[in-house]
């Protein structure tokens, strides 16, 4: 609720205790029941009542009293009768945003209630027409009403109001994109249909053409178009146009006009892996992702690929990537990450590349001993994850480090494990 107030620039006004006391006594919330302001206030009685009503809505929402919030919102809707354009526009946006939030949480709300709210807001806040249509279509999509959602987007796509601003242009572009996205959804439905008649095949291809033309037009414009790119690639793969799909993904990942987007490199890697690309291509793709997001979960696969390479530089990179991963708190207690590091260290030792380990460890020693190998870490690991405790102890030995405070816990855990296996 505070975010809504900040975004709509609603100012904080000092509380009027007497007015609020009377407002709380009101059994059926209505603006006409709220007392008018005193003569010293510059705002009219109606505007002060509206402000108090909005505050009551906010308090009800903060305490999850959705029925009460809905009642006050019904009263606050009288502000749509404002005579000044600015106040009416602001009131429309407040009711639209708060109304959808209240209906989302109200136990008795139905789809028809959302439809009524959206339709009323479209007619009241004409400047937000396209944006409200887009949100309305999202809500219909979540409820599985694809055809109604498509109808909303089609209406919004043909909407015009005055001179088109830059923001309106972006909204219409997004609406156009979602029209293609819905054609893709319908195509998916037809594709999974059990009937395989010629008529069904023609209809399927018709939706493919509609969706592909729209999606291709959208994704060739610089931007972040993740769901649209994936949809287009899915259709191209279905029709075995693997080369076309690869070009789309490569352009999305490497085109300098597009915003930096780690997901683009993930999609490209997944496509290459799916189609059995050579390890060198997979490594080059993940190398870029590593630069963008060194803590990404695919870094474990990256390490595995680097470790299989015969190039010494790749093995050095592998050690760096594995240790970088464990520098992040989210990976600190991940068993797979530590197993990966242990494997890397073991392979490097077998390959007589211990100098690479020493070089990397020298840079990290002070940080890692404090971050992973203090006595408190040993106590925590022994209580919560003995498997992790033993792997970390193995890693410390491979690094040529012996921390007595930590390793005494691993020795105790190892002894218990040996006793249980006898």
C-alpha angles and dihedrals in degrees: 000000000000089000090055091050092049094048093048091044094238107173124223112246124191115262121258101216097194093049092048092049090055091043092055090052091057109111097192109034113230132150091233090063094060112094119247121254123265122259094260094064119090095209121085122249091252093052093047090049089051091050092051091046090052089050090051090051090050093050092048091050093047089054093042094243093148098167090054091045090053091052093050091044089055088055093044090056086079086080088075085078090068113137098213115079094222095053092045092050091049092047091050092052093047092050092045095051098038093040094057090047093051093046090048090060101030109111094218100043118126135193090259090059090057091047091052092049094048094047092049092048092050091056094043101043103039093171090062094045097113094043092050091048089053093050090045090054090050090054092049090049091053088055093049096250097137097161094050090046090052090049091053091051093047091053091047092048091059094044120115131178123180119303110353112245126207092256092050089050091054091048092052090048090054091047089052089051092052091049087061090043091056090049086055091052090051089047089053090051092050091045092057092046112121092223116089104185124145089251091054091048091051091048091048091052090047091057089045091056093047093048097041094051092052097041094046090052092050100045093049087068115082111260145092104290103158101151093040093050092049091049093050092046091049091056093046091051091049089058091044094247092142094154092054091048091050092051091051092051094044092050090048092051103039107027105115092210090067123082116260105271123175090195090064090062091045091054092047092049092048090050093049092047090048091055096045097250118185116273091246091063092047091050094049091050094049091045090066091046089051090056090051100040113012090177095055116133090237089068088086089060089045090056091049091053094046092049091057092052119101092215112106092214089058091055090050090050089049092058091048093049093048093049093043088056091058091051088074118084091224090063098037095101098029110127095201092055091052092046088052091052092047090053092049092050092047093051093047091052092049090050090053091246098128090130088069090055092048091049094051094042093052090061094048105031100102094043095045097047089055095040102043113010109050121122091254090057091053091051092048094047093047090053099042109025121009091177090061090045092057095045092050090050090053090050092052090054092049088051089053093245128128117192108186094195092056101033095056087070092049091049090053091048091048092052091051090049092051091050091052093050095051 
